[in-house]
């Protein structure tokens, strides 16, 4: 299997949610996919929740991945998918997959930030201000 690097980009923050993007090409994901991912996150993340999303324009589908922190130290998630020819049409997806190597880069960063800023320092503002710098993985 050949490895083809992808660039991970921090897109923006909305309230208590941080939004990231990944695309097969060396660019941010399609804006329609990013906006749809933020929209579905608003529907599933509890109003008082902190979390992050990943809009991943993958090789075979658009993925809207939504993660939020619960019970102090647990990460919860929901997966949404869309066809490549209609990236804004995210629908809940079933399956056993957790994440790919590119998505794990974001998850690992966010886990470390949550541990350092919230669990150790009790500083949610610091957590929200911290974002993964663009990285090619």
URDA-V106648 format. One record per residue. N is the residue number from 0. RES is the residue in three letters. PSI is psi in radians with two decimals (NA if undefined). Layout:
N_RES_PSI, N_RES_PSI
This chain:
0_UNK_2.23, 1_UNK_2.47, 2_UNK_2.25, 3_UNK_1.87, 4_UNK_2.63, 5_UNK_2.58, 6_UNK_2.30, 7_UNK_2.27, 8_UNK_2.39, 9_UNK_2.18, 10_UNK_-0.84, 11_UNK_3.04, 12_UNK_2.38, 13_UNK_1.86, 14_UNK_-2.03, 15_UNK_0.19, 16_UNK_2.37, 17_UNK_2.44, 18_UNK_2.23, 19_UNK_2.81, 20_UNK_2.59, 21_UNK_2.48, 22_UNK_2.71, 23_UNK_-0.77, 24_UNK_2.85, 25_UNK_1.26, 26_UNK_2.92, 27_UNK_2.82, 28_UNK_2.87, 29_UNK_2.38, 30_UNK_-0.57, 31_UNK_-0.74, 32_UNK_-0.75, 33_UNK_-0.77, 34_UNK_-0.70, 35_UNK_-0.64, 36_UNK_-0.77, 37_UNK_-0.67, 38_UNK_-0.86, 39_UNK_-0.53, 40_UNK_-0.71, 41_UNK_-0.40, 42_UNK_-0.44, 43_UNK_-0.46, 44_UNK_2.26, 45_UNK_2.57, 46_UNK_-0.57, 47_UNK_0.22, 48_UNK_2.71, 49_UNK_2.49, 50_UNK_-2.84, 51_UNK_2.81, 52_UNK_2.80, 53_UNK_2.05, 54_UNK_1.91, 55_UNK_1.89, 56_UNK_1.53, 57_UNK_-3.12, 58_UNK_-0.53, 59_UNK_-0.14, 60_UNK_2.85, 61_UNK_2.34, 62_UNK_2.29, 63_UNK_1.84, 64_UNK_2.22, 65_UNK_2.20, 66_UNK_2.47, 67_UNK_2.69, 68_UNK_2.38, 69_UNK_2.72, 70_UNK_0.72, 71_UNK_-0.82, 72_UNK_0.33, 73_UNK_2.44, 74_UNK_2.23, 75_UNK_2.72, 76_UNK_2.77, 77_UNK_2.53, 78_UNK_2.33, 79_UNK_2.59, 80_UNK_2.69, 81_UNK_2.74, 82_UNK_2.68, 83_UNK_-0.48, 84_UNK_0.03, 85_UNK_1.15, 86_UNK_-0.41, 87_UNK_-0.15, 88_UNK_1.13, 89_UNK_2.35, 90_UNK_2.60, 91_UNK_2.39, 92_UNK_2.51, 93_UNK_2.79, 94_UNK_3.07, 95_UNK_-0.12, 96_UNK_2.45, 97_UNK_-0.95, 98_UNK_2.77, 99_UNK_3.07, 100_UNK_-0.56, 101_UNK_-0.75, 102_UNK_-0.61, 103_UNK_-0.45, 104_UNK_-0.76, 105_UNK_-0.81, 106_UNK_-0.76, 107_UNK_-0.78, 108_UNK_-0.82, 109_UNK_-0.62, 110_UNK_-0.80, 111_UNK_-0.71, 112_UNK_-0.74, 113_UNK_-0.78, 114_UNK_-0.86, 115_UNK_-0.86, 116_UNK_-0.71, 117_UNK_-0.95, 118_UNK_-0.68, 119_UNK_-0.77, 120_UNK_-0.18, 121_UNK_0.77, 122_UNK_1.53, 123_UNK_-0.51, 124_UNK_-0.73, 125_UNK_-0.71, 126_UNK_-0.80, 127_UNK_-0.51, 128_UNK_-0.38, 129_UNK_2.26, 130_UNK_2.59, 131_UNK_2.24, 132_UNK_2.66, 133_UNK_2.35, 134_UNK_2.49, 135_UNK_2.08, 136_UNK_NA
